[in-house]
Amino acid sequence: MPQAAPAPLTLEQRRQQELLANAQRIDKANRELLAKNQELQLQNENLSMQVNVIKRDKSSEGIWKGALAVIAGFFMGWYFAGSSGRRKSSW
């Protein structure tokens, strides 16, 4: 027996199928965007931690440079004061 051809879809049925297909595409895109959003949030947190580490490193680097400058100034002052103190003043 030959099989009967499927009945043609009504305009309303086609519209419902299109809406269903659109809803499925939107759902898929939404899930992909949520996953991408979560990935970007993790990257943002990682970069924020890196920025904080770099800021702390720069701060401690400045402290060390300042301390070395003070120590170098102390030794230079001591050296030059010691060498000028050995000479007799002509006054």
C-alpha positions as CSV (number, residue, x, y, z in Angstrom):
1,M,0.0,0.0,0.0
2,P,1.3,3.4,-0.9
3,Q,1.9,5.7,2.0
4,A,-0.1,8.9,2.2
5,A,1.8,12.1,1.8
6,P,2.0,14.1,5.0
7,A,-0.6,16.8,5.3
8,P,0.7,20.3,4.5
9,L,1.4,22.4,7.5
10,T,-0.9,25.3,8.2
11,L,0.5,28.8,8.5
12,E,0.1,28.6,12.3
13,Q,2.0,25.3,12.5
14,R,4.9,26.7,10.4
15,R,4.9,29.8,12.7
16,Q,5.1,27.6,15.8
17,Q,7.9,25.5,14.3
18,E,9.9,28.7,13.4
19,L,9.3,30.0,17.0
20,L,10.5,26.7,18.4
21,A,13.6,26.7,16.2
22,N,14.4,30.4,17.2
23,A,13.9,29.6,20.8
24,Q,16.3,26.6,20.5
25,R,18.9,28.8,18.7
26,I,18.5,31.5,21.4
27,D,18.9,29.0,24.2
28,K,22.1,27.6,22.6
29,A,23.5,31.0,22.1
30,N,22.6,32.0,25.7
31,R,24.4,28.9,27.1
32,E,27.5,29.7,24.9
33,L,27.5,33.3,26.1
34,L,27.1,32.2,29.8
35,A,30.1,29.9,29.4
36,K,32.2,32.7,27.7
37,N,31.1,35.2,30.4
38,Q,32.3,32.8,33.2
39,E,35.6,32.3,31.4
40,L,36.1,36.1,31.1
41,Q,35.3,36.6,34.8
42,L,37.9,34.0,35.7
43,Q,40.4,35.8,33.4
44,N,39.5,39.2,35.0
45,E,40.0,37.8,38.5
46,N,43.4,36.4,37.5
47,L,44.5,39.7,36.0
48,S,43.3,41.6,39.1
49,M,45.5,39.3,41.2
50,Q,48.4,39.9,38.9
51,V,48.0,43.6,39.1
52,N,48.0,43.5,42.9
53,V,51.2,41.4,42.9
54,I,52.8,43.9,40.5
55,K,51.8,46.9,42.6
56,R,53.2,45.3,45.8
57,D,56.4,44.4,43.9
58,K,56.8,48.0,42.7
59,S,56.1,49.4,46.1
60,S,58.7,47.2,47.8
61,E,61.2,48.0,44.9
62,G,60.8,51.7,45.7
63,I,61.4,51.1,49.3
64,W,64.6,49.2,48.6
65,K,65.8,51.9,46.2
66,G,65.1,54.6,48.8
67,A,66.9,52.6,51.5
68,L,70.0,52.1,49.2
69,A,70.0,55.8,48.4
70,V,70.0,56.7,52.1
71,I,72.8,54.2,52.9
72,A,74.9,55.3,49.9
73,G,74.4,59.0,51.0
74,F,75.5,58.1,54.5
75,F,78.7,56.4,53.3
76,M,79.5,59.2,50.9
77,G,79.0,61.8,53.7
78,W,81.1,59.7,56.0
79,Y,83.9,59.3,53.5
80,F,84.0,62.9,52.4
81,A,83.7,64.2,55.9
82,G,86.5,61.9,57.1
83,S,88.8,63.0,54.3
84,S,88.3,66.7,54.9
85,G,88.6,66.2,58.6
86,R,92.2,65.0,58.3
87,R,93.4,68.3,56.8
88,K,94.3,71.1,59.0
89,S,92.3,74.2,58.6
90,S,94.2,77.2,57.5
91,W,91.9,79.5,59.4
